[in-house]
Amino acid sequence: MTPDNAAISKEFDVIIVGAGPAGLAAATTCARAGLNTIVIERGDNPGTKNVMGGILYTQPTSEVWPEFVESAPVERAICEQQYWALTPDSALKFGFRSEKLLGDRPNAFSIMRVKLDRWFADQAEKAGALIICQTKVEEILMEDNVVKGVRCGREDGELYAPVVLLCEGVNPQLAKSLGMQKRLKPGQVASLTKEIISLPEETINERFNLSDSKQGVAIELMADATANLLGMGFIYTNKSTLSVGVGAALNDAVESEYTPYDLLVRMKQHPMVAPLLEGGETVEYMSHMIPEGGYDSMPQLFGNGIMIAGDAAMLVNSLHREGSNHALMSGKMAAETAIEAHEKGDFSSRILNHYRERLEHSTTLPDLRKYRHATHYMEKHPIFEVYPQFAADAALEMLTVDGDTKRAKQWKLLRMLFQRRNIFGLAWDGIDAGRSFL
């Protein structure tokens, strides 16, 4: 990576703002095609300011970097996925474990962003991209409503290119300055708080029933894990650490009695969670905003000489824990569109519209469109407040042998359910769930 005070050229084929997964996927793809590519990153190094839960999928990543599985600094291959709905003293658990999730090319890995983003950056540089760190892009340069380049916060900082790709993250100031993104509402972002907790490999293997440090478990936690706020917690196994975090929609969080850090501490102290973390030492703490608005909060994705990718484009499917894969693929598709534009010598929105068309023919926009109402559904219905506690009470009742017949227990549970949610509410919850998720 080029030092921030080094002299650089003024003319490029592509300028990319942001060295996260989207920006580095785009840089690698463009550079491999022979385009003179520069990436401008305001952090000290790629990955130093980026935060995610910590699971990355192999298939989309390998589309950009085929050598990913064999060469990248990953942690553990995920062989088991669990979902826990917590009540104050219990956990309803659902999970899936299979060797089919492993094989020669596992479905997903736990990762550490600082290590992996630097590996991504190395691959981009090997392909021929130039990466400039510790540099902020302050302005988009325009001429006759066409993007021509950027102005950076450094001496003689004007750089020019016929295509600029914005991968600036969840707070896209440049996209807003162009009128391509509206001011985000609190319900369209979430506050993520995360710790890296050190534990011996053998302890992790024993507690999560793993044979060695190559196998990993991902646990998603909801309901009491977030004090019934709209959001989710997680525990992911790394080689000798755990990634433990909790995220909550900002509009819920600001009205709560808990700070984001309070929510994390509260979840860590839960009787179902604490034994997994016992004896661990927190070695890293981080907090960040993540996009939650989905399809309905996406910005204008392209214009004359410009495209937007990754978190800046709100390409996150939080229901399925998919953000980085959509970031990678959007960066790759934006790069393919930039390559096409150079081949045709046309950088207008007419050609850059092909970027959105590529996203439409991938999994990204169809999946985001499918779940566009999911967040609104969970805001309108008492999913976390009513159903986990009822399910826990029902399980306890049916598993307890106390002299009552099973028929009597079933009638007892039915009365209990109607006390907590009347028949009209139950029907509305079910009908609207079908509309929102199917």
RAGI-V110882 format. One record per residue. N is the residue number from 1. SS is DSSP state (H for helix, E for strand, C for the rest). PSI is psi in whole degrees, 0 to 359 (none if undefined). Layout:
BEGIN
N,SS,PSI
N,SS,PSI
END
This chain:
BEGIN
1,C,136
2,E,134
3,C,154
4,C,341
5,C,10
6,C,148
7,C,136
8,C,164
9,C,163
10,C,340
11,E,132
12,C,165
13,C,324
14,E,134
15,E,129
16,E,127
17,E,111
18,C,127
19,C,48
20,C,192
21,H,318
22,H,312
23,H,320
24,H,328
25,H,317
26,H,317
27,H,316
28,H,315
29,H,316
30,H,315
31,H,322
32,H,331
33,C,1
34,C,9
35,C,140
36,C,106
37,E,135
38,E,140
39,E,130
40,E,121
41,C,129
42,C,344
43,C,168
44,C,323
45,C,158
46,C,130
47,C,345
48,C,334
49,C,7
50,C,141
51,C,135
52,C,170
53,C,308
54,C,25
55,E,131
56,E,137
57,E,142
58,H,314
59,H,305
60,H,324
61,H,320
62,H,341
63,H,331
64,H,314
65,C,90
66,C,335
67,C,7
68,H,306
69,H,319
70,H,334
71,H,335
72,C,152
73,C,71
74,C,169
75,C,274
76,C,147
77,E,129
78,E,115
79,E,352
80,E,133
81,E,127
82,E,149
83,E,126
84,E,128
85,E,112
86,E,142
87,E,175
88,C,333
89,C,9
90,E,174
91,E,128
92,E,123
93,E,138
94,E,137
95,E,168
96,E,130
97,E,133
98,C,142
99,H,341
100,H,341
101,H,351
102,C,256
103,C,195
104,C,329
105,C,88
106,C,155
107,C,321
108,E,158
109,E,149
110,E,145
111,C,164
112,C,119
113,H,319
114,H,315
115,H,313
116,H,320
117,H,326
118,H,326
119,H,316
120,H,315
121,H,320
122,H,319
123,H,321
124,H,318
125,H,321
126,H,328
127,H,344
128,C,2
129,C,150
130,E,129
131,E,123
132,E,121
133,C,174
134,C,35
135,C,127
136,C,134
137,E,119
138,E,337
139,E,146
140,E,130
141,E,129
142,E,151
143,E,116
144,C,45
145,C,22
146,E,132
147,E,132
148,E,346
149,E,202
150,E,158
151,E,124
152,E,161
153,C,60
154,C,165
155,C,135
156,C,52
157,C,17
158,E,125
159,E,147
160,E,143
161,C,151
162,C,347
163,E,129
164,E,131
165,E,119
166,E,117
167,C,52
168,C,5
169,C,193
170,C,341
171,C,76
172,C,81
173,H,322
174,H,318
175,H,321
176,H,321
177,H,335
178,C,356
179,C,15
180,C,341
181,C,135
182,C,165
183,C,127
184,C,143
185,C,157
186,H,328
187,H,353
188,H,358
189,E,158
190,E,153
191,E,119
192,E,127
193,E,134
194,E,145
195,E,148
196,E,120
197,E,123
198,E,132
199,C,150
200,C,146
201,H,317
202,H,323
203,H,317
204,H,315
205,H,318
206,H,314
207,H,331
208,C,11
209,C,53
210,C,143
211,C,330
212,C,181
213,C,2
214,C,340
215,E,145
216,E,164
217,E,140
218,E,127
219,E,126
220,E,134
221,E,141
222,E,184
223,E,247
224,H,345
225,H,331
226,H,24
227,C,35
228,C,15
229,C,158
230,C,109
231,E,197
232,E,149
233,E,172
234,E,154
235,E,119
236,E,136
237,E,128
238,C,186
239,C,309
240,C,23
241,E,168
242,E,138
243,E,116
244,E,126
245,E,172
246,E,138
247,E,144
248,E,143
249,E,136
250,H,324
251,H,326
252,H,317
253,H,320
254,H,337
255,C,358
256,C,161
257,C,352
258,C,140
259,C,163
260,H,320
261,H,322
262,H,318
263,H,320
264,H,314
265,H,317
266,H,315
267,H,319
268,H,333
269,C,356
270,C,140
271,C,339
272,C,341
273,C,318
274,H,318
275,H,333
276,H,335
277,H,353
278,C,132
279,C,356
280,C,155
281,E,127
282,E,119
283,E,350
284,E,141
285,E,139
286,E,154
287,E,143
288,E,159
289,E,143
290,E,147
291,E,137
292,C,354
293,C,334
294,H,209
295,H,317
296,H,350
297,H,11
298,C,144
299,C,179
300,C,121
301,C,344
302,E,160
303,E,195
304,C,104
305,C,12
306,E,147
307,E,160
308,E,135
309,C,166
310,H,212
311,H,328
312,H,334
313,H,5
314,C,33
315,C,67
316,C,127
317,E,87
318,H,334
319,H,327
320,H,15
321,C,45
322,E,108
323,C,308
324,H,324
325,H,320
326,H,326
327,H,313
328,H,313
329,H,324
330,H,321
331,H,316
332,H,316
333,H,325
334,H,321
335,H,318
336,H,324
337,H,321
338,H,320
339,H,315
340,H,318
341,H,320
342,H,321
343,H,324
344,H,349
345,C,28
346,C,115
347,C,21
348,C,168
349,H,337
350,H,321
351,H,318
352,H,346
353,H,337
354,H,338
355,H,310
356,H,321
357,H,321
358,H,318
359,H,324
360,H,328
361,C,5
362,C,193
363,C,346
364,H,295
365,H,321
366,H,319
367,H,319
368,H,321
369,H,321
370,H,321
371,C,23
372,C,336
373,C,2
374,H,315
375,H,317
376,H,323
377,H,313
378,H,337
379,H,326
380,H,336
381,C,146
382,C,55
383,H,311
384,H,328
385,H,326
386,H,306
387,H,320
388,H,316
389,H,320
390,H,315
391,H,321
392,H,317
393,H,321
394,H,318
395,H,316
396,H,317
397,H,314
398,H,335
399,H,345
400,C,125
401,C,111
402,C,15
403,C,343
404,C,144
405,C,159
406,H,325
407,H,318
408,H,321
409,H,321
410,H,318
411,H,324
412,H,317
413,H,323
414,H,317
415,H,319
416,H,318
417,H,315
418,H,336
419,H,330
420,H,333
421,C,116
422,C,170
423,H,327
424,H,321
425,H,319
426,H,315
427,H,317
428,H,319
429,H,316
430,H,315
431,H,314
432,H,331
433,H,318
434,H,320
435,H,326
436,H,334
437,H,342
438,C,none
END
